[in-house]
Amino acid sequence: MTLVEPTLETIFAPDPPERLIGDRAYDSDPLDAQLAEQGIEMIAPHRRNRKKPKTQDGRQLRRYRRRWKVERLFAWLGNFRRLAIRYERHLENYLGFVHLSCILILLRYL
C-alpha cells in the first residue's frame, strides 16, 4: 500500500488510470479516499477481518476476477531466461525479446 503513490508518479501514460486493481492488501479506506481525490477508482476485495462496513459490491469485483490473465502472462514471461535475467543492456533489444516471447506464448496456446 505504501508504494501506490510512488508508482503512480512514475507512470509513462499521459493520463492517470481510471481504475486501479489490487489484491486484499490494498483494502484501505484512506487509500481509497486518496485515490478518489485523483479521480482513480480502487478495486480490491475486502479483507476478511474488516471491521468497517463494505464499500464495494460484486459489480466492481468482476474486474478483479479477470486480473489473473495479466498475472499469468508475467509468470509465463518469467519462464524465458533471457527476460528474467535481462542480458540485454539496450531497452530496444529487451523490448524486442519481450514481444518475441509474447508471440511465442500466443502461438503456444492457440
Backbone as a printed PyTorch tensor [residue, N CA C, xyz], in Angstrom:
tensor([[[  0.8250,  -1.1870,   0.0000],
         [  0.0000,   0.0000,   0.0000],
         [  0.8700,   1.2520,   0.0000]],

        [[  2.0500,   1.1810,   0.5560],
         [  2.9000,   2.3680,   0.6400],
         [  3.5300,   2.7180,  -0.6960]],

        [[  3.5640,   1.7880,  -1.6340],
         [  4.2050,   2.0450,  -2.9180],
         [  3.2370,   2.4930,  -4.0010]],

        [[  1.9720,   2.6500,  -3.6740],
         [  0.9890,   3.0420,  -4.6870],
         [  1.2810,   4.4380,  -5.2120]],

        [[  1.5050,   5.3710,  -4.3360],
         [  1.7240,   6.7580,  -4.7480],
         [  3.0090,   6.9180,  -5.5720]],

        [[  4.1600,   6.3600,  -5.1460],
         [  5.3530,   6.4830,  -5.9910],
         [  5.1980,   5.8020,  -7.3480]],

        [[  4.4440,   4.7070,  -7.3840],
         [  4.2240,   4.0260,  -8.6510],
         [  3.3810,   4.8840,  -9.5880]],

        [[  2.3450,   5.5200,  -9.0710],
         [  1.5020,   6.3690,  -9.9030],
         [  2.2460,   7.6140, -10.3870]],

        [[  3.2440,   8.0620,  -9.6320],
         [  4.0150,   9.2290, -10.0610],
         [  4.9370,   8.9090, -11.2300]],

        [[  5.3460,   7.6440, -11.3750],
         [  6.2570,   7.2580, -12.4520],
         [  5.5480,   6.6510, -13.6470]],

        [[  4.2800,   6.9260, -13.8150],
         [  3.5100,   6.3850, -14.9410],
         [  3.9770,   7.0230, -16.2440]],

        [[  4.0810,   6.2130, -17.2930],
         [  4.5020,   6.7050, -18.5980],
         [  3.3410,   7.2320, -19.4250]],

        [[  2.1300,   6.8660, -19.0680],
         [  0.9510,   7.2770, -19.8320],
         [  0.6670,   8.7650, -19.5980]],

        [[  0.0920,   9.4320, -20.5850],
         [ -0.1870,  10.8570, -20.4160],
         [ -1.2820,  11.1410, -19.3830]],

        [[ -2.2350,  10.2390, -19.2370],
         [ -3.3400,  10.4210, -18.2940],
         [ -3.2470,   9.3760, -17.1830]],

        [[ -3.7030,   9.7020, -15.9890],
         [ -3.7210,   8.6800, -14.9310],
         [ -4.7770,   7.6170, -15.2380]],

        [[ -4.6300,   6.4270, -14.6850],
         [ -5.6160,   5.3750, -14.9660],
         [ -6.9610,   5.6990, -14.3280]],

        [[ -8.0170,   5.1490, -14.9080],
         [ -9.3550,   5.3320, -14.3390],
         [ -9.5680,   4.4120, -13.1450]],

        [[ -8.9850,   3.2070, -13.2200],
         [ -9.1630,   2.2140, -12.1630],
         [ -7.8150,   1.6030, -11.8020]],

        [[ -7.6930,   1.2140, -10.5590],
         [ -6.5080,   0.5240, -10.0760],
         [ -6.9860,  -0.7460,  -9.4010]],

        [[ -6.4910,  -1.8900,  -9.8460],
         [ -6.9370,  -3.1710,  -9.3080],
         [ -5.8210,  -3.7570,  -8.4650]],

        [[ -6.1310,  -4.1100,  -7.2190],
         [ -5.1450,  -4.6810,  -6.3150],
         [ -5.7180,  -5.8490,  -5.5490]],

        [[ -4.8590,  -6.5130,  -4.8060],
         [ -5.3370,  -7.6500,  -4.0220],
         [ -5.8110,  -7.1810,  -2.6430]],

        [[ -6.0200,  -8.1130,  -1.7250],
         [ -6.5930,  -7.7770,  -0.4170],
         [ -5.7260,  -6.8160,   0.3980]],

        [[ -4.4410,  -6.7670,   0.1130],
         [ -3.5610,  -5.8770,   0.8740],
         [ -3.8710,  -4.4070,   0.6060]],

        [[ -4.5220,  -4.1170,  -0.4910],
         [ -4.8360,  -2.7340,  -0.8530],
         [ -6.2060,  -2.2910,  -0.3510]],

        [[ -6.8400,  -3.0780,   0.4790],
         [ -8.1320,  -2.7040,   1.0540],
         [ -7.8920,  -1.7230,   2.1960]],

        [[ -7.9810,  -0.4370,   1.8820],
         [ -7.7360,   0.6010,   2.8710],
         [ -8.6190,   1.7970,   2.5410]],

        [[ -9.3920,   2.2460,   3.5130],
         [-10.2510,   3.4010,   3.2870],
         [ -9.4610,   4.6890,   3.0540]],

        [[ -8.3440,   4.9460,   3.7640],
         [ -7.5640,   6.1480,   3.4450],
         [ -6.9800,   6.1180,   2.0330]],

        [[ -6.5520,   4.9300,   1.5860],
         [ -6.0350,   4.8190,   0.2180],
         [ -7.1430,   5.0530,  -0.7940]],

        [[ -8.3290,   4.5130,  -0.5290],
         [ -9.4710,   4.7520,  -1.4160],
         [ -9.7760,   6.2410,  -1.5220]],

        [[ -9.7640,   6.9370,  -0.4020],
         [-10.0610,   8.3730,  -0.4100],
         [ -8.9740,   9.1570,  -1.1330]],

        [[ -7.7310,   8.7670,  -0.9280],
         [ -6.6180,   9.4580,  -1.5760],
         [ -6.6700,   9.2820,  -3.0940]],

        [[ -6.9770,   8.0750,  -3.5460],
         [ -7.0720,   7.8340,  -4.9880],
         [ -8.3180,   8.4750,  -5.5750]],

        [[ -9.3980,   8.5420,  -4.8040],
         [-10.6260,   9.1740,  -5.2990],
         [-10.4110,  10.6680,  -5.5370]],

        [[ -9.5490,  11.2990,  -4.7460],
         [ -9.2320,  12.7170,  -4.9790],
         [ -8.5430,  12.9120,  -6.3270]],

        [[ -7.7830,  11.9120,  -6.7530],
         [ -7.0890,  11.9840,  -8.0360],
         [ -7.9590,  11.4910,  -9.1910]],

        [[ -9.1590,  11.0030,  -8.8880],
         [-10.0600,  10.5060,  -9.9220],
         [ -9.8070,   9.0640, -10.3000]],

        [[ -9.1980,   8.2930,  -9.4020],
         [ -8.8850,   6.8910,  -9.6610],
         [ -9.7610,   6.0300,  -8.7610]],

        [[-10.3870,   5.0330,  -9.3540],
         [-11.2400,   4.1160,  -8.5920],
         [-10.4110,   2.9080,  -8.1760]],

        [[-10.3700,   2.6070,  -6.8920],
         [ -9.6230,   1.4690,  -6.3710],
         [-10.5320,   0.2640,  -6.2890]],

        [[-10.1240,  -0.8360,  -6.9190],
         [-10.8880,  -2.0750,  -6.8950],
         [-10.0300,  -3.1240,  -6.2010]],

        [[-10.4530,  -3.5320,  -5.0250],
         [ -9.7490,  -4.5540,  -4.2570],
         [-10.7620,  -5.2740,  -3.3790]],

        [[-10.6630,  -6.5970,  -3.2890],
         [-11.5810,  -7.2990,  -2.4020],
         [-11.2950,  -6.9390,  -0.9480]],

        [[-12.3220,  -7.0040,  -0.1310],
         [-12.1630,  -6.6370,   1.2670],
         [-11.4430,  -7.7360,   2.0320]],

        [[-10.7220,  -7.3190,   3.0610],
         [-10.0710,  -8.2900,   3.9270],
         [-11.1300,  -9.0250,   4.7370]],

        [[-10.7850, -10.1900,   5.1740],
         [-11.7660, -10.9930,   5.9150],
         [-12.0330, -10.4330,   7.3060]],

        [[-11.0360,  -9.7660,   7.8640],
         [-11.2080,  -9.2320,   9.2150],
         [-11.5550,  -7.7460,   9.2090]],

        [[-12.2040,  -7.2870,   8.1740],
         [-12.5600,  -5.8770,   8.0560],
         [-13.6250,  -5.5200,   9.0880]],

        [[-13.3960,  -4.4540,   9.8400],
         [-14.3140,  -4.0390,  10.8860],
         [-15.3900,  -3.0890,  10.3640]],

        [[-15.0070,  -2.2350,   9.4180],
         [-15.9520,  -1.2510,   8.8810],
         [-16.8630,  -1.9060,   7.8480]],

        [[-17.9850,  -1.2770,   7.5270],
         [-18.8800,  -1.8610,   6.5270],
         [-18.2300,  -1.9010,   5.1490]],

        [[-18.7050,  -2.8250,   4.3330],
         [-18.1560,  -2.9950,   2.9900],
         [-18.4410,  -1.7680,   2.1330]],

        [[-17.4920,  -1.4510,   1.2630],
         [-17.6490,  -0.2990,   0.3750],
         [-17.7890,  -0.7060,  -1.0800]],

        [[-17.5510,  -1.9770,  -1.4060],
         [-17.6400,  -2.4240,  -2.7880],
         [-18.6520,  -3.5440,  -2.9100]],

        [[-19.3280,  -3.5260,  -4.0440],
         [-20.2640,  -4.6050,  -4.3100],
         [-19.6530,  -5.5400,  -5.3500]],

        [[-20.4020,  -6.5080,  -5.7770],
         [-19.8890,  -7.5090,  -6.6980],
         [-19.6110,  -7.0090,  -8.1020]],

        [[-20.2360,  -5.8980,  -8.4940],
         [-20.0340,  -5.3980,  -9.8550],
         [-18.5930,  -4.9730, -10.0920]],

        [[-18.0020,  -4.2930,  -9.1250],
         [-16.6270,  -3.8530,  -9.2970],
         [-15.6540,  -5.0210,  -9.2120]],

        [[-15.9750,  -6.0020,  -8.4150],
         [-15.0600,  -7.1170,  -8.2250],
         [-15.0200,  -8.0550,  -9.4230]],

        [[-15.9320,  -7.8990, -10.3770],
         [-15.8500,  -8.6940, -11.6020],
         [-14.5820,  -8.3630, -12.3690]],

        [[-14.1730,  -7.1200, -12.3060],
         [-12.9160,  -6.7240, -12.9500],
         [-11.7310,  -7.3870, -12.2450]],

        [[-11.8190,  -7.5440, -10.9380],
         [-10.7420,  -8.1660, -10.1810],
         [-10.5710,  -9.6280, -10.5840]],

        [[-11.6350, -10.2940, -10.9140],
         [-11.5560, -11.7040, -11.2740],
         [-10.7580, -11.9320, -12.5470]],

        [[-10.7480, -10.9490, -13.4410],
         [-10.0030, -11.0910, -14.6950],
         [ -8.5350, -10.7160, -14.5420]],

        [[ -8.1270, -10.3330, -13.3590],
         [ -6.7570,  -9.9190, -13.1000],
         [ -5.7610, -11.0660, -13.2830]],

        [[ -6.2140, -12.2880, -13.1510],
         [ -5.3390, -13.4410, -13.2490],
         [ -4.6930, -13.5410, -14.6190]],

        [[ -5.3460, -13.0070, -15.6530],
         [ -4.7830, -13.0900, -17.0030],
         [ -3.4710, -12.3270, -17.0930]],

        [[ -3.4190, -11.1660, -16.5040],
         [ -2.2030, -10.3670, -16.5290],
         [ -1.1210, -11.0280, -15.6740]],

        [[ -1.4770, -11.5090, -14.5010],
         [ -0.5030, -12.1620, -13.6420],
         [  0.0250, -13.4450, -14.2770]],

        [[ -0.8280, -14.1560, -14.9810],
         [ -0.4090, -15.3760, -15.6600],
         [  0.5980, -15.0550, -16.7620]],

        [[  0.3740, -13.9600, -17.4960],
         [  1.3080, -13.5590, -18.5440],
         [  2.6880, -13.2650, -17.9540]],

        [[  2.7350, -12.5510, -16.8320],
         [  4.0280, -12.2690, -16.2100],
         [  4.7080, -13.5530, -15.7440]],

        [[  3.9350, -14.5180, -15.2770],
         [  4.5090, -15.7980, -14.8740],
         [  5.0780, -16.5320, -16.0830]],

        [[  4.3700, -16.5030, -17.2020],
         [  4.8720, -17.1480, -18.4180],
         [  6.1110, -16.4370, -18.9500]],

        [[  6.1510, -15.1130, -18.8430],
         [  7.3370, -14.3820, -19.2880],
         [  8.5440, -14.7100, -18.4160]],

        [[  8.3030, -15.0620, -17.1710],
         [  9.4040, -15.4480, -16.2900],
         [ 10.0560, -16.7510, -16.6850]],

        [[  9.4040, -17.5460, -17.5270],
         [  9.9950, -18.8030, -17.9950],
         [ 11.0600, -18.5760, -19.0570]],

        [[ 11.1150, -17.4120, -19.6310],
         [ 12.1350, -17.0980, -20.6260],
         [ 13.3440, -16.5240, -19.8940]],

        [[ 14.4180, -17.2710, -19.9030],
         [ 15.5900, -16.9080, -19.1160],
         [ 16.1670, -15.5640, -19.5410]],

        [[ 16.1370, -15.2880, -20.8160],
         [ 16.7110, -14.0460, -21.3160],
         [ 15.9670, -12.8340, -20.7620]],

        [[ 14.6680, -12.9740, -20.4940],
         [ 13.9000, -11.8720, -19.9130],
         [ 14.0630, -11.8060, -18.3990]],

        [[ 14.1300, -12.9650, -17.7630],
         [ 14.2180, -12.9800, -16.3050],
         [ 15.5580, -12.4160, -15.8140]],

        [[ 16.6320, -12.7100, -16.5350],
         [ 17.9580, -12.2650, -16.1170],
         [ 18.3100, -10.9200, -16.7390]],

        [[ 17.7090, -10.5940, -17.8470],
         [ 17.9310,  -9.3640, -18.5990],
         [ 19.3900,  -9.2290, -19.0300]],

        [[ 19.7230, -10.0420, -20.0200],
         [ 21.0500,  -9.9730, -20.6080],
         [ 21.2290,  -8.7140, -21.4470]],

        [[ 20.1430,  -8.2400, -22.0330],
         [ 20.2180,  -7.0980, -22.9490],
         [ 20.3980,  -5.8010, -22.1860]],

        [[ 21.3370,  -4.9930, -22.6330],
         [ 21.5640,  -3.7010, -21.9950],
         [ 20.6840,  -2.6200, -22.5870]],

        [[ 20.4020,  -2.7260, -23.8670],
         [ 19.6250,  -1.6970, -24.5500],
         [ 18.1360,  -2.0120, -24.4430]],

        [[ 17.3720,  -0.9750, -24.1890],
         [ 15.9350,  -1.1390, -23.9910],
         [ 15.2480,  -1.6770, -25.2420]],

        [[ 15.6750,  -1.2340, -26.4050],
         [ 15.0510,  -1.6840, -27.6560],
         [ 15.2180,  -3.1840, -27.8520]],

        [[ 16.4000,  -3.7080, -27.5540],
         [ 16.6390,  -5.1480, -27.6930],
         [ 15.7970,  -5.9340, -26.6920]],

        [[ 15.7450,  -5.4430, -25.4510],
         [ 14.9700,  -6.1220, -24.4270],
         [ 13.4910,  -6.1240, -24.7830]],

        [[ 12.9850,  -4.9920, -25.2500],
         [ 11.5780,  -4.9060, -25.6360],
         [ 11.2860,  -5.8200, -26.8270]],

        [[ 12.2430,  -5.9530, -27.7320],
         [ 12.0760,  -6.8890, -28.8460],
         [ 11.9370,  -8.3230, -28.3680]],

        [[ 12.7360,  -8.7010, -27.3720],
         [ 12.6180, -10.0490, -26.8280],
         [ 11.3170, -10.2340, -26.0440]],

        [[ 10.8270,  -9.1870, -25.4180],
         [  9.5170,  -9.2730, -24.7580],
         [  8.4290,  -9.5240, -25.7920]],

        [[  8.4870,  -8.8020, -26.9020],
         [  7.4970,  -9.0120, -27.9740],
         [  7.6080, -10.4230, -28.5420]],

        [[  8.8430, -10.8700, -28.7760],
         [  9.0430, -12.2130, -29.3180],
         [  8.5130, -13.2800, -28.3680]],

        [[  8.7520, -13.1300, -27.0830],
         [  8.2570, -14.1220, -26.1290],
         [  6.7300, -14.0830, -26.0280]],

        [[  6.1330, -12.8960, -26.1510],
         [  4.6640, -12.8170, -26.1630],
         [  4.0920, -13.5200, -27.3810]],

        [[  4.7710, -13.3870, -28.5150],
         [  4.3270, -14.0930, -29.7280],
         [  4.4320, -15.5930, -29.5260]],

        [[  5.5260, -16.0560, -28.9390],
         [  5.6850, -17.4860, -28.6900],
         [  4.6160, -18.0050, -27.7210]],

        [[  4.3190, -17.2530, -26.7040],
         [  3.2570, -17.6520, -25.7520],
         [  1.9170, -17.7240, -26.4710]],

        [[  1.6460, -16.7450, -27.3070],
         [  0.3880, -16.7370, -28.0560],
         [  0.2780, -17.9310, -28.9740]],

        [[  1.3520, -18.2400, -29.6990],
         [  1.3330, -19.3780, -30.6160],
         [  1.2320, -20.6980, -29.8700]],

        [[  1.7860, -20.7530, -28.6870],
         [  1.7540, -21.9890, -27.9040],
         [  0.3490, -22.3240, -27.4370]],

        [[ -0.4430, -21.2940, -27.1270],
         [ -1.7680, -21.5200, -26.5490],
         [ -2.8990, -21.2930, -27.5380]],

        [[ -2.6070, -21.2480, -28.8100],
         [ -3.6780, -21.1610, -29.8120],
         [ -4.1800, -22.5220, -30.2040]]])
